[in-house]
């Protein structure tokens, strides 16, 4: 129950901070060099192109620098999420 609650809270934080339309919770647990379970909670923006939604969200990993948040912006988002979760 605690994991589900945490995932829900992180999703709520992403909605509040980024204004995303929804979040994807993705689980990985199969890489032989990483024998553990981990989750990615990925925001999907309302204006996200259809070809970068659902399982194709990972195509965003290869986008140009100009399409990414800068380091300062990422730090700001991270701080806002942390603050949201502490409330």
PDB file with SEQRES, HELIX, SHEET and CRYST1 records, atoms N, CA, C and O in Angstrom:
SEQRES   1 A   87  UNK UNK UNK UNK UNK UNK UNK UNK UNK UNK UNK UNK UNK          
SEQRES   2 A   87  UNK UNK UNK UNK UNK UNK UNK UNK UNK UNK UNK UNK UNK          
SEQRES   3 A   87  UNK UNK UNK UNK UNK UNK UNK UNK UNK UNK UNK UNK UNK          
SEQRES   4 A   87  UNK UNK UNK UNK UNK UNK UNK UNK UNK UNK UNK UNK UNK          
SEQRES   5 A   87  UNK UNK UNK UNK UNK UNK UNK UNK UNK UNK UNK UNK UNK          
SEQRES   6 A   87  UNK UNK UNK UNK UNK UNK UNK UNK UNK UNK UNK UNK UNK          
SEQRES   7 A   87  UNK UNK UNK UNK UNK UNK UNK UNK UNK                          
HELIX    1 AA1 UNK A    2  UNK A   18  1                                  17    
HELIX    2 AA2 UNK A   50  UNK A   52  5                                   3    
HELIX    3 AA3 UNK A   54  UNK A   62  5                                   9    
HELIX    4 AA4 UNK A   65  UNK A   67  5                                   3    
HELIX    5 AA5 UNK A   71  UNK A   86  1                                  16    
SHEET    1 AA1 2 UNK A  22  UNK A  28  0                                        
SHEET    2 AA1 2 UNK A  38  UNK A  44 -1                                        
CRYST1    1.000    1.000    1.000  90.00  90.00  90.00 P 1           1          
ATOM      1  N   UNK A   1       0.824  -1.195   0.000  1.00  0.00           N  
ATOM      2  CA  UNK A   1       0.000   0.000   0.000  1.00  0.00           C  
ATOM      3  C   UNK A   1       0.870   1.262   0.000  1.00  0.00           C  
ATOM      4  O   UNK A   1       0.511   2.257  -0.628  1.00  0.00           O  
ATOM      5  N   UNK A   2       2.003   1.228   0.695  1.00  0.00           N  
ATOM      6  CA  UNK A   2       2.850   2.417   0.770  1.00  0.00           C  
ATOM      7  C   UNK A   2       3.423   2.796  -0.591  1.00  0.00           C  
ATOM      8  O   UNK A   2       3.500   3.978  -0.924  1.00  0.00           O  
ATOM      9  N   UNK A   3       3.826   1.799  -1.379  1.00  0.00           N  
ATOM     10  CA  UNK A   3       4.380   2.082  -2.703  1.00  0.00           C  
ATOM     11  C   UNK A   3       3.331   2.738  -3.591  1.00  0.00           C  
ATOM     12  O   UNK A   3       3.616   3.725  -4.268  1.00  0.00           O  
ATOM     13  N   UNK A   4       2.132   2.198  -3.589  1.00  0.00           N  
ATOM     14  CA  UNK A   4       1.050   2.779  -4.381  1.00  0.00           C  
ATOM     15  C   UNK A   4       0.736   4.199  -3.955  1.00  0.00           C  
ATOM     16  O   UNK A   4       0.497   5.066  -4.796  1.00  0.00           O  
ATOM     17  N   UNK A   5       0.735   4.441  -2.648  1.00  0.00           N  
ATOM     18  CA  UNK A   5       0.487   5.793  -2.142  1.00  0.00           C  
ATOM     19  C   UNK A   5       1.580   6.759  -2.600  1.00  0.00           C  
ATOM     20  O   UNK A   5       1.293   7.888  -2.998  1.00  0.00           O  
ATOM     21  N   UNK A   6       2.826   6.310  -2.542  1.00  0.00           N  
ATOM     22  CA  UNK A   6       3.937   7.157  -2.976  1.00  0.00           C  
ATOM     23  C   UNK A   6       3.839   7.452  -4.474  1.00  0.00           C  
ATOM     24  O   UNK A   6       4.052   8.588  -4.898  1.00  0.00           O  
ATOM     25  N   UNK A   7       3.520   6.437  -5.272  1.00  0.00           N  
ATOM     26  CA  UNK A   7       3.378   6.653  -6.716  1.00  0.00           C  
ATOM     27  C   UNK A   7       2.261   7.655  -7.005  1.00  0.00           C  
ATOM     28  O   UNK A   7       2.402   8.515  -7.875  1.00  0.00           O  
ATOM     29  N   UNK A   8       1.159   7.542  -6.279  1.00  0.00           N  
ATOM     30  CA  UNK A   8       0.042   8.469  -6.459  1.00  0.00           C  
ATOM     31  C   UNK A   8       0.467   9.887  -6.090  1.00  0.00           C  
ATOM     32  O   UNK A   8       0.146  10.831  -6.812  1.00  0.00           O  
ATOM     33  N   UNK A   9       1.184  10.051  -4.982  1.00  0.00           N  
ATOM     34  CA  UNK A   9       1.628  11.379  -4.551  1.00  0.00           C  
ATOM     35  C   UNK A   9       2.617  11.998  -5.548  1.00  0.00           C  
ATOM     36  O   UNK A   9       2.541  13.191  -5.843  1.00  0.00           O  
ATOM     37  N   UNK A  10       3.538  11.189  -6.059  1.00  0.00           N  
ATOM     38  CA  UNK A  10       4.485  11.710  -7.052  1.00  0.00           C  
ATOM     39  C   UNK A  10       3.732  12.117  -8.314  1.00  0.00           C  
ATOM     40  O   UNK A  10       4.042  13.146  -8.914  1.00  0.00           O  
ATOM     41  N   UNK A  11       2.745  11.318  -8.724  1.00  0.00           N  
ATOM     42  CA  UNK A  11       1.926  11.684  -9.884  1.00  0.00           C  
ATOM     43  C   UNK A  11       1.196  12.999  -9.632  1.00  0.00           C  
ATOM     44  O   UNK A  11       1.145  13.860 -10.510  1.00  0.00           O  
ATOM     45  N   UNK A  12       0.636  13.154  -8.443  1.00  0.00           N  
ATOM     46  CA  UNK A  12      -0.040  14.409  -8.100  1.00  0.00           C  
ATOM     47  C   UNK A  12       0.937  15.583  -8.137  1.00  0.00           C  
ATOM     48  O   UNK A  12       0.599  16.668  -8.611  1.00  0.00           O  
ATOM     49  N   UNK A  13       2.136  15.359  -7.639  1.00  0.00           N  
ATOM     50  CA  UNK A  13       3.154  16.415  -7.658  1.00  0.00           C  
ATOM     51  C   UNK A  13       3.499  16.804  -9.091  1.00  0.00           C  
ATOM     52  O   UNK A  13       3.609  17.990  -9.402  1.00  0.00           O  
ATOM     53  N   UNK A  14       3.668  15.823  -9.955  1.00  0.00           N  
ATOM     54  CA  UNK A  14       3.977  16.121 -11.357  1.00  0.00           C  
ATOM     55  C   UNK A  14       2.844  16.899 -12.011  1.00  0.00           C  
ATOM     56  O   UNK A  14       3.096  17.843 -12.760  1.00  0.00           O  
ATOM     57  N   UNK A  15       1.597  16.513 -11.738  1.00  0.00           N  
ATOM     58  CA  UNK A  15       0.449  17.256 -12.271  1.00  0.00           C  
ATOM     59  C   UNK A  15       0.480  18.701 -11.781  1.00  0.00           C  
ATOM     60  O   UNK A  15       0.303  19.633 -12.566  1.00  0.00           O  
ATOM     61  N   UNK A  16       0.704  18.881 -10.481  1.00  0.00           N  
ATOM     62  CA  UNK A  16       0.689  20.223  -9.893  1.00  0.00           C  
ATOM     63  C   UNK A  16       1.829  21.098 -10.407  1.00  0.00           C  
ATOM     64  O   UNK A  16       1.635  22.284 -10.678  1.00  0.00           O  
ATOM     65  N   UNK A  17       3.008  20.515 -10.539  1.00  0.00           N  
ATOM     66  CA  UNK A  17       4.205  21.292 -10.887  1.00  0.00           C  
ATOM     67  C   UNK A  17       4.332  21.517 -12.387  1.00  0.00           C  
ATOM     68  O   UNK A  17       4.685  22.614 -12.821  1.00  0.00           O  
ATOM     69  N   UNK A  18       4.049  20.485 -13.187  1.00  0.00           N  
ATOM     70  CA  UNK A  18       4.275  20.594 -14.633  1.00  0.00           C  
ATOM     71  C   UNK A  18       3.010  20.888 -15.424  1.00  0.00           C  
ATOM     72  O   UNK A  18       3.085  21.319 -16.574  1.00  0.00           O  
ATOM     73  N   UNK A  19       1.841  20.659 -14.816  1.00  0.00           N  
ATOM     74  CA  UNK A  19       0.594  20.821 -15.553  1.00  0.00           C  
ATOM     75  C   UNK A  19       0.353  19.704 -16.551  1.00  0.00           C  
ATOM     76  O   UNK A  19      -0.422  19.871 -17.494  1.00  0.00           O  
ATOM     77  N   UNK A  20       1.004  18.575 -16.356  1.00  0.00           N  
ATOM     78  CA  UNK A  20       0.867  17.466 -17.306  1.00  0.00           C  
ATOM     79  C   UNK A  20      -0.574  16.956 -17.344  1.00  0.00           C  
ATOM     80  O   UNK A  20      -1.325  17.102 -16.380  1.00  0.00           O  
ATOM     81  N   UNK A  21      -0.942  16.355 -18.480  1.00  0.00           N  
ATOM     82  CA  UNK A  21      -2.285  15.814 -18.666  1.00  0.00           C  
ATOM     83  C   UNK A  21      -2.464  14.495 -17.930  1.00  0.00           C  
ATOM     84  O   UNK A  21      -3.549  14.190 -17.436  1.00  0.00           O  
ATOM     85  N   UNK A  22      -1.394  13.720 -17.862  1.00  0.00           N  
ATOM     86  CA  UNK A  22      -1.430  12.440 -17.157  1.00  0.00           C  
ATOM     87  C   UNK A  22      -0.013  12.005 -16.869  1.00  0.00           C  
ATOM     88  O   UNK A  22       0.944  12.639 -17.314  1.00  0.00           O  
ATOM     89  N   UNK A  23       0.121  10.922 -16.123  1.00  0.00           N  
ATOM     90  CA  UNK A  23       1.440  10.354 -15.866  1.00  0.00           C  
ATOM     91  C   UNK A  23       1.430   8.887 -16.244  1.00  0.00           C  
ATOM     92  O   UNK A  23       0.404   8.210 -16.173  1.00  0.00           O  
ATOM     93  N   UNK A  24       2.589   8.419 -16.643  1.00  0.00           N  
ATOM     94  CA  UNK A  24       2.802   7.000 -16.906  1.00  0.00           C  
ATOM     95  C   UNK A  24       3.689   6.462 -15.789  1.00  0.00           C  
ATOM     96  O   UNK A  24       4.726   7.046 -15.476  1.00  0.00           O  
ATOM     97  N   UNK A  25       3.280   5.353 -15.194  1.00  0.00           N  
ATOM     98  CA  UNK A  25       4.115   4.678 -14.202  1.00  0.00           C  
ATOM     99  C   UNK A  25       4.640   3.422 -14.868  1.00  0.00           C  
ATOM    100  O   UNK A  25       3.877   2.529 -15.237  1.00  0.00           O  
ATOM    101  N   UNK A  26       5.956   3.367 -15.016  1.00  0.00           N  
ATOM    102  CA  UNK A  26       6.610   2.310 -15.784  1.00  0.00           C  
ATOM    103  C   UNK A  26       7.539   1.549 -14.854  1.00  0.00           C  
ATOM    104  O   UNK A  26       8.350   2.149 -14.149  1.00  0.00           O  
ATOM    105  N   UNK A  27       7.420   0.228 -14.855  1.00  0.00           N  
ATOM    106  CA  UNK A  27       8.239  -0.616 -13.979  1.00  0.00           C  
ATOM    107  C   UNK A  27       9.248  -1.399 -14.805  1.00  0.00           C  
ATOM    108  O   UNK A  27       8.925  -1.929 -15.868  1.00  0.00           O  
ATOM    109  N   UNK A  28      10.478  -1.463 -14.297  1.00  0.00           N  
ATOM    110  CA  UNK A  28      11.516  -2.295 -14.890  1.00  0.00           C  
ATOM    111  C   UNK A  28      12.109  -3.180 -13.813  1.00  0.00           C  
ATOM    112  O   UNK A  28      12.297  -2.753 -12.674  1.00  0.00           O  
ATOM    113  N   UNK A  29      12.401  -4.417 -14.181  1.00  0.00           N  
ATOM    114  CA  UNK A  29      12.988  -5.338 -13.197  1.00  0.00           C  
ATOM    115  C   UNK A  29      13.707  -6.491 -13.877  1.00  0.00           C  
ATOM    116  O   UNK A  29      13.762  -7.586 -13.318  1.00  0.00           O  
ATOM    117  N   UNK A  30      14.261  -6.279 -15.065  1.00  0.00           N  
ATOM    118  CA  UNK A  30      14.803  -7.426 -15.775  1.00  0.00           C  
ATOM    119  C   UNK A  30      16.274  -7.349 -16.158  1.00  0.00           C  
ATOM    120  O   UNK A  30      16.830  -8.345 -16.620  1.00  0.00           O  
ATOM    121  N   UNK A  31      16.907  -6.232 -15.986  1.00  0.00           N  
ATOM    122  CA  UNK A  31      18.298  -6.125 -16.409  1.00  0.00           C  
ATOM    123  C   UNK A  31      19.188  -6.932 -15.469  1.00  0.00           C  
ATOM    124  O   UNK A  31      19.121  -6.746 -14.254  1.00  0.00           O  
ATOM    125  N   UNK A  32      20.022  -7.825 -16.006  1.00  0.00           N  
ATOM    126  CA  UNK A  32      20.836  -8.688 -15.143  1.00  0.00           C  
ATOM    127  C   UNK A  32      21.834  -7.927 -14.269  1.00  0.00           C  
ATOM    128  O   UNK A  32      22.237  -8.430 -13.220  1.00  0.00           O  
ATOM    129  N   UNK A  33      22.237  -6.732 -14.680  1.00  0.00           N  
ATOM    130  CA  UNK A  33      23.178  -5.947 -13.880  1.00  0.00           C  
ATOM    131  C   UNK A  33      22.494  -5.115 -12.795  1.00  0.00           C  
ATOM    132  O   UNK A  33      23.165  -4.494 -11.971  1.00  0.00           O  
ATOM    133  N   UNK A  34      21.181  -5.102 -12.794  1.00  0.00           N  
ATOM    134  CA  UNK A  34      20.414  -4.309 -11.826  1.00  0.00           C  
ATOM    135  C   UNK A  34      19.309  -5.181 -11.237  1.00  0.00           C  
ATOM    136  O   UNK A  34      18.149  -5.046 -11.627  1.00  0.00           O  
ATOM    137  N   UNK A  35      19.646  -6.073 -10.305  1.00  0.00           N  
ATOM    138  CA  UNK A  35      18.658  -7.026  -9.776  1.00  0.00           C  
ATOM    139  C   UNK A  35      17.720  -6.388  -8.745  1.00  0.00           C  
ATOM    140  O   UNK A  35      17.728  -6.751  -7.569  1.00  0.00           O  
ATOM    141  N   UNK A  36      16.932  -5.454  -9.201  1.00  0.00           N  
ATOM    142  CA  UNK A  36      15.967  -4.806  -8.328  1.00  0.00           C  
ATOM    143  C   UNK A  36      14.832  -4.253  -9.181  1.00  0.00           C  
ATOM    144  O   UNK A  36      14.937  -4.188 -10.406  1.00  0.00           O  
ATOM    145  N   UNK A  37      13.776  -3.868  -8.537  1.00  0.00           N  
ATOM    146  CA  UNK A  37      12.640  -3.250  -9.219  1.00  0.00           C  
ATOM    147  C   UNK A  37      12.784  -1.740  -9.081  1.00  0.00           C  
ATOM    148  O   UNK A  37      13.129  -1.231  -8.014  1.00  0.00           O  
ATOM    149  N   UNK A  38      12.516  -1.040 -10.159  1.00  0.00           N  
ATOM    150  CA  UNK A  38      12.436   0.412 -10.048  1.00  0.00           C  
ATOM    151  C   UNK A  38      11.349   0.938 -10.970  1.00  0.00           C  
ATOM    152  O   UNK A  38      10.970   0.292 -11.948  1.00  0.00           O  
ATOM    153  N   UNK A  39      10.864   2.106 -10.641  1.00  0.00           N  
ATOM    154  CA  UNK A  39       9.750   2.711 -11.354  1.00  0.00           C  
ATOM    155  C   UNK A  39      10.157   4.075 -11.891  1.00  0.00           C  
ATOM    156  O   UNK A  39      10.926   4.810 -11.272  1.00  0.00           O  
ATOM    157  N   UNK A  40       9.621   4.383 -13.049  1.00  0.00           N  
ATOM    158  CA  UNK A  40       9.730   5.728 -13.612  1.00  0.00           C  
ATOM    159  C   UNK A  40       8.314   6.299 -13.599  1.00  0.00           C  
ATOM    160  O   UNK A  40       7.374   5.632 -14.030  1.00  0.00           O  
ATOM    161  N   UNK A  41       8.159   7.498 -13.120  1.00  0.00           N  
ATOM    162  CA  UNK A  41       6.869   8.178 -13.187  1.00  0.00           C  
ATOM    163  C   UNK A  41       7.079   9.354 -14.125  1.00  0.00           C  
ATOM    164  O   UNK A  41       7.739  10.336 -13.788  1.00  0.00           O  
ATOM    165  N   UNK A  42       6.500   9.227 -15.310  1.00  0.00           N  
ATOM    166  CA  UNK A  42       6.811  10.114 -16.430  1.00  0.00           C  
ATOM    167  C   UNK A  42       5.602  10.993 -16.750  1.00  0.00           C  
ATOM    168  O   UNK A  42       4.512  10.471 -16.984  1.00  0.00           O  
ATOM    169  N   UNK A  43       5.773  12.305 -16.765  1.00  0.00           N  
ATOM    170  CA  UNK A  43       4.656  13.175 -17.127  1.00  0.00           C  
ATOM    171  C   UNK A  43       4.404  13.148 -18.635  1.00  0.00           C  
ATOM    172  O   UNK A  43       5.337  13.120 -19.438  1.00  0.00           O  
ATOM    173  N   UNK A  44       3.121  13.158 -18.999  1.00  0.00           N  
ATOM    174  CA  UNK A  44       2.747  13.265 -20.419  1.00  0.00           C  
ATOM    175  C   UNK A  44       1.966  14.566 -20.567  1.00  0.00           C  
ATOM    176  O   UNK A  44       0.890  14.733 -19.994  1.00  0.00           O  
ATOM    177  N   UNK A  45       2.524  15.471 -21.339  1.00  0.00           N  
ATOM    178  CA  UNK A  45       1.933  16.792 -21.487  1.00  0.00           C  
ATOM    179  C   UNK A  45       0.740  16.746 -22.438  1.00  0.00           C  
ATOM    180  O   UNK A  45       0.665  15.868 -23.298  1.00  0.00           O  
ATOM    181  N   UNK A  46      -0.184  17.679 -22.291  1.00  0.00           N  
ATOM    182  CA  UNK A  46      -1.384  17.723 -23.130  1.00  0.00           C  
ATOM    183  C   UNK A  46      -1.032  17.912 -24.601  1.00  0.00           C  
ATOM    184  O   UNK A  46      -1.702  17.361 -25.475  1.00  0.00           O  
ATOM    185  N   UNK A  47       0.010  18.683 -24.877  1.00  0.00           N  
ATOM    186  CA  UNK A  47       0.390  18.967 -26.267  1.00  0.00           C  
ATOM    187  C   UNK A  47       1.432  17.990 -26.811  1.00  0.00           C  
ATOM    188  O   UNK A  47       2.022  18.226 -27.865  1.00  0.00           O  
ATOM    189  N   UNK A  48       1.653  16.903 -26.091  1.00  0.00           N  
ATOM    190  CA  UNK A  48       2.640  15.910 -26.533  1.00  0.00           C  
ATOM    191  C   UNK A  48       2.159  15.251 -27.833  1.00  0.00           C  
ATOM    192  O   UNK A  48       1.026  14.774 -27.887  1.00  0.00           O  
ATOM    193  N   UNK A  49       2.985  15.215 -28.866  1.00  0.00           N  
ATOM    194  CA  UNK A  49       2.573  14.599 -30.125  1.00  0.00           C  
ATOM    195  C   UNK A  49       2.188  13.127 -29.930  1.00  0.00           C  
ATOM    196  O   UNK A  49       2.765  12.431 -29.095  1.00  0.00           O  
ATOM    197  N   UNK A  50       1.221  12.673 -30.699  1.00  0.00           N  
ATOM    198  CA  UNK A  50       0.730  11.293 -30.590  1.00  0.00           C  
ATOM    199  C   UNK A  50       1.853  10.275 -30.744  1.00  0.00           C  
ATOM    200  O   UNK A  50       1.830   9.220 -30.111  1.00  0.00           O  
ATOM    201  N   UNK A  51       2.836  10.589 -31.584  1.00  0.00           N  
ATOM    202  CA  UNK A  51       3.933   9.638 -31.808  1.00  0.00           C  
ATOM    203  C   UNK A  51       4.898   9.567 -30.624  1.00  0.00           C  
ATOM    204  O   UNK A  51       5.827   8.758 -30.634  1.00  0.00           O  
ATOM    205  N   UNK A  52       4.692  10.396 -29.612  1.00  0.00           N  
ATOM    206  CA  UNK A  52       5.524  10.355 -28.397  1.00  0.00           C  
ATOM    207  C   UNK A  52       4.683  10.059 -27.155  1.00  0.00           C  
ATOM    208  O   UNK A  52       5.039  10.458 -26.046  1.00  0.00           O  
ATOM    209  N   UNK A  53       3.578   9.365 -27.349  1.00  0.00           N  
ATOM    210  CA  UNK A  53       2.717   8.981 -26.230  1.00  0.00           C  
ATOM    211  C   UNK A  53       2.775   7.475 -26.017  1.00  0.00           C  
ATOM    212  O   UNK A  53       3.307   6.735 -26.845  1.00  0.00           O  
ATOM    213  N   UNK A  54       2.221   7.039 -24.900  1.00  0.00           N  
ATOM    214  CA  UNK A  54       2.157   5.617 -24.542  1.00  0.00           C  
ATOM    215  C   UNK A  54       3.569   5.033 -24.526  1.00  0.00           C  
ATOM    216  O   UNK A  54       4.486   5.660 -23.995  1.00  0.00           O  
ATOM    217  N   UNK A  55       3.757   3.846 -25.099  1.00  0.00           N  
ATOM    218  CA  UNK A  55       5.084   3.222 -25.061  1.00  0.00           C  
ATOM    219  C   UNK A  55       6.117   4.027 -25.838  1.00  0.00           C  
ATOM    220  O   UNK A  55       7.318   3.859 -25.630  1.00  0.00           O  
ATOM    221  N   UNK A  56       5.665   4.887 -26.719  1.00  0.00           N  
ATOM    222  CA  UNK A  56       6.590   5.715 -27.495  1.00  0.00           C  
ATOM    223  C   UNK A  56       7.128   6.902 -26.700  1.00  0.00           C  
ATOM    224  O   UNK A  56       7.893   7.706 -27.233  1.00  0.00           O  
ATOM    225  N   UNK A  57       6.739   7.018 -25.442  1.00  0.00           N  
ATOM    226  CA  UNK A  57       7.252   8.095 -24.591  1.00  0.00           C  
ATOM    227  C   UNK A  57       8.774   8.044 -24.527  1.00  0.00           C  
ATOM    228  O   UNK A  57       9.428   9.071 -24.352  1.00  0.00           O  
ATOM    229  N   UNK A  58       9.339   6.836 -24.671  1.00  0.00           N  
ATOM    230  CA  UNK A  58      10.788   6.699 -24.582  1.00  0.00           C  
ATOM    231  C   UNK A  58      11.514   7.313 -25.773  1.00  0.00           C  
ATOM    232  O   UNK A  58      12.732   7.485 -25.724  1.00  0.00           O  
ATOM    233  N   UNK A  59      10.797   7.644 -26.835  1.00  0.00           N  
ATOM    234  CA  UNK A  59      11.443   8.345 -27.948  1.00  0.00           C  
ATOM    235  C   UNK A  59      11.882   9.740 -27.507  1.00  0.00           C  
ATOM    236  O   UNK A  59      12.714  10.363 -28.166  1.00  0.00           O  
ATOM    237  N   UNK A  60      11.338  10.226 -26.414  1.00  0.00           N  
ATOM    238  CA  UNK A  60      11.749  11.534 -25.882  1.00  0.00           C  
ATOM    239  C   UNK A  60      13.174  11.502 -25.342  1.00  0.00           C  
ATOM    240  O   UNK A  60      13.794  12.552 -25.174  1.00  0.00           O  
ATOM    241  N   UNK A  61      13.695  10.316 -25.069  1.00  0.00           N  
ATOM    242  CA  UNK A  61      15.060  10.223 -24.553  1.00  0.00           C  
ATOM    243  C   UNK A  61      16.091  10.701 -25.568  1.00  0.00           C  
ATOM    244  O   UNK A  61      17.185  11.117 -25.186  1.00  0.00           O  
ATOM    245  N   UNK A  62      15.763  10.646 -26.837  1.00  0.00           N  
ATOM    246  CA  UNK A  62      16.720  11.026 -27.858  1.00  0.00           C  
ATOM    247  C   UNK A  62      16.478  12.387 -28.481  1.00  0.00           C  
ATOM    248  O   UNK A  62      17.011  12.673 -29.553  1.00  0.00           O  
ATOM    249  N   UNK A  63      15.689  13.232 -27.835  1.00  0.00           N  
ATOM    250  CA  UNK A  63      15.384  14.528 -28.445  1.00  0.00           C  
ATOM    251  C   UNK A  63      16.574  15.480 -28.344  1.00  0.00           C  
ATOM    252  O   UNK A  63      17.465  15.306 -27.512  1.00  0.00           O  
ATOM    253  N   UNK A  64      16.563  16.472 -29.199  1.00  0.00           N  
ATOM    254  CA  UNK A  64      17.641  17.464 -29.239  1.00  0.00           C  
ATOM    255  C   UNK A  64      17.676  18.282 -27.949  1.00  0.00           C  
ATOM    256  O   UNK A  64      16.661  18.439 -27.271  1.00  0.00           O  
ATOM    257  N   UNK A  65      18.848  18.795 -27.626  1.00  0.00           N  
ATOM    258  CA  UNK A  65      19.026  19.636 -26.427  1.00  0.00           C  
ATOM    259  C   UNK A  65      18.013  20.773 -26.383  1.00  0.00           C  
ATOM    260  O   UNK A  65      17.527  21.136 -25.312  1.00  0.00           O  
ATOM    261  N   UNK A  66      17.697  21.332 -27.542  1.00  0.00           N  
ATOM    262  CA  UNK A  66      16.792  22.479 -27.595  1.00  0.00           C  
ATOM    263  C   UNK A  66      15.373  22.114 -27.183  1.00  0.00           C  
ATOM    264  O   UNK A  66      14.587  22.997 -26.839  1.00  0.00           O  
ATOM    265  N   UNK A  67      15.029  20.821 -27.212  1.00  0.00           N  
ATOM    266  CA  UNK A  67      13.693  20.370 -26.819  1.00  0.00           C  
ATOM    267  C   UNK A  67      13.632  19.951 -25.351  1.00  0.00           C  
ATOM    268  O   UNK A  67      12.553  19.634 -24.849  1.00  0.00           O  
ATOM    269  N   UNK A  68      14.748  19.944 -24.667  1.00  0.00           N  
ATOM    270  CA  UNK A  68      14.811  19.492 -23.274  1.00  0.00           C  
ATOM    271  C   UNK A  68      14.776  20.676 -22.317  1.00  0.00           C  
ATOM    272  O   UNK A  68      15.050  21.816 -22.692  1.00  0.00           O  
ATOM    273  N   UNK A  69      14.432  20.373 -21.082  1.00  0.00           N  
ATOM    274  CA  UNK A  69      14.592  21.381 -20.033  1.00  0.00           C  
ATOM    275  C   UNK A  69      16.070  21.561 -19.755  1.00  0.00           C  
ATOM    276  O   UNK A  69      16.840  20.602 -19.808  1.00  0.00           O  
ATOM    277  N   UNK A  70      16.462  22.772 -19.463  1.00  0.00           N  
ATOM    278  CA  UNK A  70      17.838  23.020 -19.062  1.00  0.00           C  
ATOM    279  C   UNK A  70      18.053  22.573 -17.624  1.00  0.00           C  
ATOM    280  O   UNK A  70      17.101  22.262 -16.908  1.00  0.00           O  
ATOM    281  N   UNK A  71      19.308  22.543 -17.211  1.00  0.00           N  
ATOM    282  CA  UNK A  71      19.634  22.075 -15.864  1.00  0.00           C  
ATOM    283  C   UNK A  71      18.960  22.923 -14.786  1.00  0.00           C  
ATOM    284  O   UNK A  71      18.459  22.382 -13.801  1.00  0.00           O  
ATOM    285  N   UNK A  72      18.943  24.237 -14.962  1.00  0.00           N  
ATOM    286  CA  UNK A  72      18.296  25.106 -13.977  1.00  0.00           C  
ATOM    287  C   UNK A  72      16.802  24.813 -13.879  1.00  0.00           C  
ATOM    288  O   UNK A  72      16.239  24.777 -12.785  1.00  0.00           O  
ATOM    289  N   UNK A  73      16.165  24.604 -15.032  1.00  0.00           N  
ATOM    290  CA  UNK A  73      14.736  24.282 -15.038  1.00  0.00           C  
ATOM    291  C   UNK A  73      14.473  22.935 -14.370  1.00  0.00           C  
ATOM    292  O   UNK A  73      13.524  22.797 -13.598  1.00  0.00           O  
ATOM    293  N   UNK A  74      15.318  21.937 -14.669  1.00  0.00           N  
ATOM    294  CA  UNK A  74      15.155  20.625 -14.031  1.00  0.00           C  
ATOM    295  C   UNK A  74      15.305  20.736 -12.524  1.00  0.00           C  
ATOM    296  O   UNK A  74      14.534  20.133 -11.776  1.00  0.00           O  
ATOM    297  N   UNK A  75      16.286  21.499 -12.075  1.00  0.00           N  
ATOM    298  CA  UNK A  75      16.482  21.690 -10.636  1.00  0.00           C  
ATOM    299  C   UNK A  75      15.274  22.374 -10.003  1.00  0.00           C  
ATOM    300  O   UNK A  75      14.872  22.026  -8.893  1.00  0.00           O  
ATOM    301  N   UNK A  76      14.704  23.335 -10.698  1.00  0.00           N  
ATOM    302  CA  UNK A  76      13.525  24.031 -10.194  1.00  0.00           C  
ATOM    303  C   UNK A  76      12.333  23.079 -10.083  1.00  0.00           C  
ATOM    304  O   UNK A  76      11.634  23.071  -9.070  1.00  0.00           O  
ATOM    305  N   UNK A  77      12.107  22.286 -11.116  1.00  0.00           N  
ATOM    306  CA  UNK A  77      11.014  21.302 -11.086  1.00  0.00           C  
ATOM    307  C   UNK A  77      11.234  20.321  -9.941  1.00  0.00           C  
ATOM    308  O   UNK A  77      10.303  20.011  -9.198  1.00  0.00           O  
ATOM    309  N   UNK A  78      12.453  19.836  -9.801  1.00  0.00           N  
ATOM    310  CA  UNK A  78      12.765  18.904  -8.717  1.00  0.00           C  
ATOM    311  C   UNK A  78      12.493  19.503  -7.348  1.00  0.00           C  
ATOM    312  O   UNK A  78      11.940  18.835  -6.473  1.00  0.00           O  
ATOM    313  N   UNK A  79      12.876  20.752  -7.158  1.00  0.00           N  
ATOM    314  CA  UNK A  79      12.649  21.427  -5.875  1.00  0.00           C  
ATOM    315  C   UNK A  79      11.156  21.599  -5.605  1.00  0.00           C  
ATOM    316  O   UNK A  79      10.702  21.434  -4.473  1.00  0.00           O  
ATOM    317  N   UNK A  80      10.402  21.929  -6.640  1.00  0.00           N  
ATOM    318  CA  UNK A  80       8.956  22.100  -6.476  1.00  0.00           C  
ATOM    319  C   UNK A  80       8.276  20.771  -6.147  1.00  0.00           C  
ATOM    320  O   UNK A  80       7.361  20.726  -5.325  1.00  0.00           O  
ATOM    321  N   UNK A  81       8.724  19.694  -6.789  1.00  0.00           N  
ATOM    322  CA  UNK A  81       8.172  18.367  -6.494  1.00  0.00           C  
ATOM    323  C   UNK A  81       8.499  17.981  -5.054  1.00  0.00           C  
ATOM    324  O   UNK A  81       7.634  17.497  -4.324  1.00  0.00           O  
ATOM    325  N   UNK A  82       9.730  18.195  -4.656  1.00  0.00           N  
ATOM    326  CA  UNK A  82      10.147  17.888  -3.280  1.00  0.00           C  
ATOM    327  C   UNK A  82       9.288  18.662  -2.278  1.00  0.00           C  
ATOM    328  O   UNK A  82       8.832  18.102  -1.281  1.00  0.00           O  
ATOM    329  N   UNK A  83       9.071  19.947  -2.546  1.00  0.00           N  
ATOM    330  CA  UNK A  83       8.249  20.776  -1.660  1.00  0.00           C  
ATOM    331  C   UNK A  83       6.817  20.248  -1.596  1.00  0.00           C  
ATOM    332  O   UNK A  83       6.231  20.176  -0.516  1.00  0.00           O  
ATOM    333  N   UNK A  84       6.255  19.882  -2.743  1.00  0.00           N  
ATOM    334  CA  UNK A  84       4.897  19.333  -2.797  1.00  0.00           C  
ATOM    335  C   UNK A  84       4.801  18.073  -1.941  1.00  0.00           C  
ATOM    336  O   UNK A  84       3.833  17.892  -1.202  1.00  0.00           O  
ATOM    337  N   UNK A  85       5.792  17.215  -2.041  1.00  0.00           N  
ATOM    338  CA  UNK A  85       5.766  15.943  -1.316  1.00  0.00           C  
ATOM    339  C   UNK A  85       5.954  16.128   0.188  1.00  0.00           C  
ATOM    340  O   UNK A  85       5.534  15.273   0.968  1.00  0.00           O  
ATOM    341  N   UNK A  86       6.570  17.216   0.603  1.00  0.00           N  
ATOM    342  CA  UNK A  86       6.787  17.462   2.029  1.00  0.00           C  
ATOM    343  C   UNK A  86       5.550  18.021   2.720  1.00  0.00           C  
ATOM    344  O   UNK A  86       5.459  17.987   3.947  1.00  0.00           O  
ATOM    345  N   UNK A  87       4.609  18.529   1.955  1.00  0.00           N  
ATOM    346  CA  UNK A  87       3.369  19.080   2.545  1.00  0.00           C  
ATOM    347  C   UNK A  87       2.465  17.979   3.046  1.00  0.00           C  
ATOM    348  O   UNK A  87       1.386  18.256   3.569  1.00  0.00           O  
TER     349      UNK A  87                                                      
END                                                                             
